[in-house]
Amino acid sequence: MRVATAHNREQQVIEALEGFNAELSETFRQQKYERMSVSAFSFFRGSNHLYWQDLYRDWHFSLFGGVTETQTWLQGDAHLHNFGAYGSHDDLVRFGLDDFDDGIIGDYQYDLWRLLVSVVLAVRENGSLKLTALPEILQTLIDSYLHTLQQNVVEIADWAATAQTTDGKLQSFLIKVAEKKGRARMLQKWTCFEQGDERRFIVDHPKLAPLSAQDRAALEQALVDYQATLDDEVPGHSHQHFRVKDLARRLSAGTGSLGTDRFYALVEGQGEADHDDVILDIKAQQPPAAWWVMNESERAEYRLMFNHEGERHALAFQAMARHPDPYVGWLVLGDQVFSVRERSPFKADYPTDKLLKPKHWHHLVTAWGRILAASHLRGAAALSEAGGRVFADAVLQLTLPRREAFTELLMSMAQAYADCVQNDYASFCRYLKR
């Protein structure tokens, strides 16, 4: 006889997944579950709400944080594939955090823990490394994060990972992205010339669908209103040149966000030719994963901080990104709020399956640790004038005197929670086969 108890983890996981995805259509839910079933890492990517449910009130946070001074803007879903190449109007390819849908203000350890867990899962699935190499890889990431906080706060906040500031495999990756990608190639992938010389989205593109006349008209008007949300202090966009050329519905994008309403808008660039046109990614924003585990008083405070989810997304993006997208803003369509950002011509994830040696992993995790620390410094500076220095000092004062204990906690937690994720993934796979 099967008895439901508070300790039936398999039942908890399935109920949490079904509850979180209850509003998805059966088709989208099946597609999302299929993508999550590829691997434990894919499952981890698609179940961020489980991570927050498990660790939101974990008492270990109080050992090396859990105070006002160690709070900053968080990416909120800091797995290693939410770091990627990006770039916009200046054509300089950078590497950093590139997804802020779960951006939230909270303790730095939420991001650091999730990144470490994702590294454990990725290394285990890589298959080319002995697992005995894993502890040193994790320690390298932790050391990189702390070492970055010890440097000049202003200089680090102004730093970005580019082909000019990196070396080794990451530098090679960024050079290759710059050579193989770009605005012209992105436009060729998604658009064509029809009705004379006007550029349009490709009609039969497998990842796009046309809009009804009513939906098109509503989105066009929303895009007019959206321009008022743009930050005029960020260079790169122009109200004078902003003109919508075409609109389409974006299909089958993402893993955790699969099934979310999403559109692409093709808009006029600043030049006179068509080669500089911009594709805007317009995505319905839901509360971040952390919101679902907040109590009522925490949710009340959250509502005072942000008018809506589009504003939260824009603030997180502008706070943490080294080079904020000049098109970041929001719009309202029907009863939903959508984030708006440029689709980067250089969008690319680092192929972690190509990291075949421990030294390759050490190189990349050093970069990930530095990028996360720099992003947290920028996030803290966005909260208050002296926020970056206060944040760095607070974290270092709590961690450096007990650095060995801090490192041991992070390494043991990351590997133990990765074990839990793999068990949850097995439970999920069994559930799908019923």
Beta strands, then each sheet from edge to edge (+ up, - down):
strand 1: 71-74
strand 2: 83-86
strand 3: 94-97
strand 4: 104-107
strand 5: 161-162
strand 6: 191-194
strand 7: 198-201
strand 8: 208-209
strand 9: 244-250
strand 10: 262-267
strand 11: 278-284
strand 12: 329-333
strand 13: 336-342
strand 14: 348-349
sheet 1: 1+ 4-
sheet 2: 5+ 3- 2+ 14-
sheet 3: 6+ 7-
sheet 4: 8+ 9- 10+ 11- 13+ 12-
end
